[in-house]
């Protein structure tokens, strides 16, 4: 492996940071993240790429000031985390290795600057070492192809080829040596959308790959840095329908710290006709994911969006529709027990999130202090919470001291597939089981405005559910917490 040495980054290391950036950790039996000093931390963000408009100024340090302004702007809107690929193989100029084992100085400098800016601004990175989608689609051009001097004879042997496994470890070793000491690195997504096709259609290859690469990387980091970053592996969610046995490595592998799925359900999410069906699907999928992760490890979606509408139909959703679709997915994800609101793949022209989506992220961040995430050992309650009338969809999770409920009307869709904001409000009766006896504070939260809409208190008697009556316009979130 050839190391790279060159002049110092254009980001001034002497500039003071806004605050010391903490390492992110998990705790046994806690389905949410904490910092190294025990404070709650929630992944709010989206997928980005080093060649997309908002980060394009990193390459050759062309406009670092613009990148920093963007990072500060999204930080101010509640964003805490970006999911990034170490290389984005859509073209020929962003490979992190070319040829294998040689790390181009321009790309190393780019990542030096990205990590320095994230430490300075206060953002974390969920980092995956390979863009497996375009690596698969453009395999003829990829440096790992044996025809180009790489280690692998076929894209169908990425996970099983011994020479490729050695190259993967060498890439991770380089990245960890260079950036693994940074607290800006939230976690490693060891393999993006792990797929049986990457191992000659053998789902049984998942466990040994994670065993080997994950264990090796954890030990490597402990030796280099004294501690190791969190690890996960992502999967294209619909693949779980074809191969249910993949729930074991993805949701329960003992070497992974959290479970990670990509919510691209056909029709409702990947090509939405309305903003309600997508939310209902997310609620069901997160309920299933939470139940599959049986040890209460954190679970979240690190990719979702209208991929079929954008990629195959070549259509971009109207901004107003997409903003509401984004916000509904976000709240269905959080209220059903996911950590944060999920991480959108933009699937728009240009390939960025809209201002409305940023406002929705800001609203979610304003809700977070209403729950004590460091003590919230939630279980999904989507089916257990009762709501009348039946035209209200409910999404919920809770333990014996706290609960989150999100209510969404299904009876007032406009012709464009959005929820009518002018619909007359109705009275909703909500019954939340499982809370222990005591006095509770119930905080109503307007998800569109991103503000508290009211507060009340209620007493729960021993063995009795909590009963709430609220006026409901289109949707409403409730934070329930024992006093």
N, C-alpha and C positions, 0 to 999 in steps of 0.2 A: 504494500500500500504506500503510495507516494504522498507525503505530506506537503502542504503548501505554506509558504512563508512570503509575506509581502508587507508593504507599509501599513501603518496603523489605519484603522477605520476612519471614515470621514465624520462619524459621530464622535463628538468630543467626550472622552471618558471622564474628563474632569468636571463636566457639568453636573450639578447636583440633581438627584432624582427627587420626584415629588414625595415619595415615601419608599422605604425599603420594601422590595417585593418579596412576599413570603413563598416558601415552598408549599405545594399542595399535597395533602395526604388523605388517607381514609382511616376509619376506625372500625374494628370488628363490630358487626351488628348495627352499624349506622349507615343508612342508605343515602347519605349526602356527604359532601366533601368538607374538609376543614383545612385551615392553614397549619403550619408546623407549631404555632403557638395556641392552637385550639379554637380559633375564630371560624365562623361559618364562611364558606366560599361556594358560590354557585356559578356554573358555566353558563354565561349568557353571551351569545355570539353567533357566528355563522361561518360557512366555508369561504375562504378567499384563496387567491392564487397569486403567485409572484409576477405573473404576466397580465393580470387583469388591471383595469384602469386605476384603481385606488392605491395599488402597490407597485405599479409599473416604474415609478421613479426610483425604486431601489436598484434596478439594473444599471451597472456601471456608475452608481451613485449619481444618477442624472438629476434627481430632484428629491433629495432626502427631506428637505423642509416641507414639501407638499405631503409626503408620506407621514411625517410627524404631525402635521396639522390634522390630517385625516384620523390618525390614531387617537389624538386628543379629543377630536369631535365624537368619535364613537365611544370613547371612554366616558365622556360627559353624558352620553345617552344610556349608560348602564352596562355597556359591553365589558366583559371581563376576559374573554377568551376568543381566539381565532383558531379554526382548524385549517392547517396548511400542509401541503405536500412538499417534501424536500426537493423534488423535481416535478415539473408539470410538463409532461411529454407531448403536449399538443403540437409542438413545433420542434425545430432542431437547435434551438439556442438556449434552452434552460435545463439541459442535463446536468446533474450534479457530478456525474462521472462521464468522461469521454476522452479516451477509451476507459474501460473498466480499471479502477485503481488509480486513475489520474483525476484529481479534483480541480477543475478550472478555476484559476484565481478570481475571475469575475464573479463566479457563483459563490465561492467561499466568502468573498467580500460582501456580497449581497446579504448572505445570512448573518455575517458578523454585524452588519448594520441593522438588520431586522431585530436580532436579539437585543442589541444595545438600545434601540428605540423602544422596544417593549419594556425593558427594564426601566428606562427613563420615564415612560408614560404610565406604566403600571398595568400592563396587559400580559396575559399568559398565552401560550401556544400549545395546542394539541397537534403533535407532529407525526405525520406518517411518512415513511421513507420512500415509498414508491407510489406513483400515479398509475395504479394497475389498469384503469380503464383505457387510457391512451397508450400505455405500454402494450396492452393486448391489441388494440386497434392498429397501432403503428409498429408492430413487432419487427417488420422488415428493416426499419430504421434504427431500432433501439440498440444501444451499445452492449446490452447483455446478450444479444443474439450471437450465437457462435459464428454465424456467417459474417459478423462484423468484428470478430475477434473476442467475443464475449464468452461466458462460461456455459450457456444453455442452448441445447440443440432444438428445443421446442418450447413454446409458451405454455404448453400443456404439462410441463415438468418443473415449473418454477418452485413449487413447494417440496418436490421430491428429489431433485437433482443435487448431488453432493457438492459439485463445483459451484452451483448457484447459491447453495446454502452458505458456502464459505464467502462468496462475494457479498451476500446480504450482511453477514456478520462484519465484514470489513467496512462496508458502508456505515453500519451502525457504530462501529468502533471509531471511525473518523468523526462522525457527527457528535458522538458522546464526548470524545476527547476535546472537541472544539467548543461545543455548546452545552454539553451535558452538565456542566457545573453551574449553569445559569438557572436561577429560580423562575425565570420567564418560561421555562419548559414545564408545562403542566403535566403532560403525560405523553407516552409513546403509543400511537396506534400502530402496532407492530406490522399489520398487513391490512391494506385498504380493501374492503369488500372481498374477504377470503371466499374462494369459490371452488367447488370440486373440479371444475375445468382446469384450474391451476395445478392439479395433481392427477391428471389423466382420469378425471371423473370419479375420484376416490374420496368420499367424505371422511374416511378413516385417516387421511393424511393430516387433518387439522390438529388433532391432539399432539402427535409427535413433533410437528413443526413448532407449536407454541411451547411445548415442553423444552425443546432444544434451544430455540432462539430466545425465548423469554427468560429462561433460567440463565443462559449465557450472558445476556445483556444486563440482567440484574446484578450478577456477580461482577461483571466488568465495571459497572458504575460504582458499586460499593468499593472496589479496589481503587478506582480513580478519584472518586469524589466523596467517599465516606458514607454515602447513602444513594439510593436509587429512586428514579422517578417512577410514577405510576405507569401501569401497562394495561392495554386493552387490545382487542382485535375487532374490527368492524365487519359487518356482513350486509349484503343486499337483502333486505328483509323478506321479500317474496320467495327467496331461495329456501327459507325455513319451511314453506309449504311443501316443497318438493322433497326436502330432506329433513324431516323432523329430528333426526338424530343429531343434527348440528346444534341443537339447543345446548347439548352437554358442553362442548368446547367453548361456545360463544358466551353462554350465560353462567356456567358453573365451573369453568376451568380453575383449579385451585391456584394457579400461578398468575391469574389476571386479577386486577384490582377493582375493575368495574365492568359492567356489561354495556355493549354498544351496538346499536342496530341502525339501519337506514330505512326509514319509513316511506316506501315508494309503492303503496298499495295501488293496484291497477284501478283506474276509473275515478275513485274518490279523491286520491291524493295526487297521482301522477298526471291526471287529466281532469281537473275538477269542473263540475258544472254548477256547483253552488258551494257556499262557504260553511254550511252546516254538516253535510255528509262527510267532508274531510275531517272535521273535528271529531265526529262520532267514530270514525275509523281510527283516528289517533288514540282516542280513549280506550278503544277495545285492544289495540295493538300494545299500548303501554301496560294495560292490565295484564295481558298475557306475558309480556316481558318481565314485569315485576314478579309474577308468580313463578316464572322459570328461574329467576335468580333467587334461589331458596334461602340463601344465607344473608339476606338483607344488604347485599352490596349495592352501591349506586348503579342506577340504570338510566341511560339517556340515549336519545336519537342524535347522531352526529351528521346525518344528511336527510333532508326531505325537500320536497318541492315539486312543481308541475313539470317533471322531467320529460314525460311523453309529449305533453302539449308543446313544449319548447323544442326538444331535440328531434322528434319525429314529425310533428305537425308543423313545426317552424312558426309557431305562434307565441306571442308574448301576452300574458294576461293583462287586462286593463288594470291600471294602478289601483283604482278604488277597490276593485274586486280582490286584487292580490293582497292589498293591505289588510283587508278583513280576513281573508283566507289565512294569511300569516298569523294574525293576532289570535284567531280561533284555534289554530293548531298549537300555538304557543301555550295557551291556557289549558287546553285539553291535555297536553303533555305534562305540565306542572301539576295540575289538580289530580291527575290519575296516578301520581307518584314518581314521575320522572324528575331527575335532577335538572333544574332549569327548564327552559322552554323549547329545547331542541335547536339544531343548527341547520339553517336553511342553506341549500345550494341555490344560488340566485336564479338561474334559469330565466334571465331577462336580457333585453338589449337596452342599454349596456349592461354588462354582467356585474351589477351591483345591487344592493338593497335600496329600496325607495326611502324617502324621508318618513313616510308613514310607518314603515317597518321599524325604522330607528325609534320612532316615537313609541311604538308598541314595546320595544325592548326597554325603553326608559320606564314605561309604566310597570312592567314586570319587576324591574329592579326596585321600584318604589314599594311594591307589595312585600318584598322579601323580609324586611324587618318585623313584619307582623307575626312571623313564625320563629320559634327557637329551633333552628335546623340542627343544632348540635345535640338535641335531645329527642328529635322527632323520628321515632322508629315506626314509620308509617306502614300500613297495608292498604292495598287498593280497595276502595269501597264503592266503585261505580255502580255495582248491582245492589249493594246493601243499603245505600242511602235511598230513602223513599221521597218522591216529590209528586205533588199534584198541583195543577193538572198534568195529564200524561203527555201533553204537547211540549213539555220542558225536558230537554236532555240534561242529565246530570253526570258530573265527573267529580270524583272525590277520593280522598285518602285520609287516613287518620290512625292514631293510636289511642291510648287511654287518657291522654291529656290535651291533645291538639288534633285539629282536623282542617282540611282545606276542601271547600266545595265550590265548584263552578257550575252555574246554571245557564243554559243556552236555549232560547226558544226555537222551536222547529216549525211553528205555525204561521210565520209571517215573512216568507221569502218573497222578494220582489222578482220581477221578470228577468233581471240580470243575474240572479243567483245570490244576491246579497240579502242581508236581513233588513227589513224596512225599519228605519229609525223612527218613523212617524206612527208606528203601530200603537194602539192604546195599551197602556200597561195592564198587567193582571196581577192578582194576588197568588203567591206561591207558598205552599205549605211544605216544609222540609223536615224530615226526620233523620237524625244522624245517630246510628247505634255505636256502642262500644266505648263511649266516654265514661270515665269514672265519676263518682259523685263529687259535687263541688260547684263553685260559682265560676261561670265562664264569661269571657269577653268575646263578643261576636262583632267583628269589624267587616262591614260591607265595603266592597271596592269596585269602583267603576273602571272596567278594563279599557274602555275607549278613551276616557279622559286621563287615566293613570292616577286617579286620586281616590282618597277615602270618601265614601258616600254616606257614611253613618256608622254609629256604634251603639250597641246595647249590651245588657248583661242578662244572664239567665242562670237558673239553678237546675242542676241535674241531680235527681234522687238516685239512690243506690239501685242499680239494676234497670234503670229507666233510660230511654233514649232522650237526646236533646231535640226539642221541637221548636221550629222557627217559622215565623210568617213574615214574608217580605213582599213588597211591591216590586215587580220585575218589568223593566222596559224591554230590552232585547237580550241582555246577558248580565250576569253579576257574579263576582267572586266573593266568597266568605272566608275569612280567617278566624278560626275558632280556637281559643286558647284558655286553659284553666288559669284563674288568677291565684 
